[in-house]
Amino acid sequence: MKLTDQPVRNDANAVREIEGVAFILEPDTGMLHSFNSVGCRIWELIDGTRTVEAIVAVVSDEFEVDHHAALDDALSFLGELQEKGIVRV
């Protein structure tokens, strides 16, 4: 995934947020995924209009994390979501 990509959610998945944790169910596979507070915030920011770079900037600022560390973690997380078909670019 590139910094200029604008990821979008796969709307086929069922999503629930409970006490700051996001749960995503893939109906085709029955797989259930859960995200911590940072993953949940990234999920909220995935709207098809924000670039990966913009998402990283928000996460870095809100969680007071070094930009490069936030970038590495976000790219890894988004890459996993893309591999699983939970998001697309």
Secondary structure as a PSIPRED ss2 file (coil, helix, strand):
# PSIPRED VFORMAT (PSIPRED V4.0)

   1 M C   1.000  0.000  0.000
   2 K C   1.000  0.000  0.000
   3 L C   1.000  0.000  0.000
   4 T C   1.000  0.000  0.000
   5 D C   1.000  0.000  0.000
   6 Q C   1.000  0.000  0.000
   7 P C   1.000  0.000  0.000
   8 V E   0.000  0.000  1.000
   9 R E   0.000  0.000  1.000
  10 N C   1.000  0.000  0.000
  11 D C   1.000  0.000  0.000
  12 A C   1.000  0.000  0.000
  13 N C   1.000  0.000  0.000
  14 A E   0.000  0.000  1.000
  15 V E   0.000  0.000  1.000
  16 R E   0.000  0.000  1.000
  17 E E   0.000  0.000  1.000
  18 I E   0.000  0.000  1.000
  19 E C   1.000  0.000  0.000
  20 G C   1.000  0.000  0.000
  21 V E   0.000  0.000  1.000
  22 A E   0.000  0.000  1.000
  23 F E   0.000  0.000  1.000
  24 I E   0.000  0.000  1.000
  25 L E   0.000  0.000  1.000
  26 E C   1.000  0.000  0.000
  27 P C   1.000  0.000  0.000
  28 D C   1.000  0.000  0.000
  29 T C   1.000  0.000  0.000
  30 G C   1.000  0.000  0.000
  31 M C   1.000  0.000  0.000
  32 L E   0.000  0.000  1.000
  33 H E   0.000  0.000  1.000
  34 S E   0.000  0.000  1.000
  35 F E   0.000  0.000  1.000
  36 N C   1.000  0.000  0.000
  37 S H   0.000  1.000  0.000
  38 V H   0.000  1.000  0.000
  39 G H   0.000  1.000  0.000
  40 C H   0.000  1.000  0.000
  41 R H   0.000  1.000  0.000
  42 I H   0.000  1.000  0.000
  43 W H   0.000  1.000  0.000
  44 E H   0.000  1.000  0.000
  45 L H   0.000  1.000  0.000
  46 I C   1.000  0.000  0.000
  47 D C   1.000  0.000  0.000
  48 G C   1.000  0.000  0.000
  49 T C   1.000  0.000  0.000
  50 R C   1.000  0.000  0.000
  51 T C   1.000  0.000  0.000
  52 V H   0.000  1.000  0.000
  53 E H   0.000  1.000  0.000
  54 A H   0.000  1.000  0.000
  55 I H   0.000  1.000  0.000
  56 V H   0.000  1.000  0.000
  57 A H   0.000  1.000  0.000
  58 V H   0.000  1.000  0.000
  59 V H   0.000  1.000  0.000
  60 S H   0.000  1.000  0.000
  61 D H   0.000  1.000  0.000
  62 E H   0.000  1.000  0.000
  63 F C   1.000  0.000  0.000
  64 E C   1.000  0.000  0.000
  65 V C   1.000  0.000  0.000
  66 D C   1.000  0.000  0.000
  67 H H   0.000  1.000  0.000
  68 H H   0.000  1.000  0.000
  69 A H   0.000  1.000  0.000
  70 A H   0.000  1.000  0.000
  71 L H   0.000  1.000  0.000
  72 D H   0.000  1.000  0.000
  73 D H   0.000  1.000  0.000
  74 A H   0.000  1.000  0.000
  75 L H   0.000  1.000  0.000
  76 S H   0.000  1.000  0.000
  77 F H   0.000  1.000  0.000
  78 L H   0.000  1.000  0.000
  79 G H   0.000  1.000  0.000
  80 E H   0.000  1.000  0.000
  81 L H   0.000  1.000  0.000
  82 Q H   0.000  1.000  0.000
  83 E H   0.000  1.000  0.000
  84 K C   1.000  0.000  0.000
  85 G C   1.000  0.000  0.000
  86 I C   1.000  0.000  0.000
  87 V E   0.000  0.000  1.000
  88 R E   0.000  0.000  1.000
  89 V C   1.000  0.000  0.000
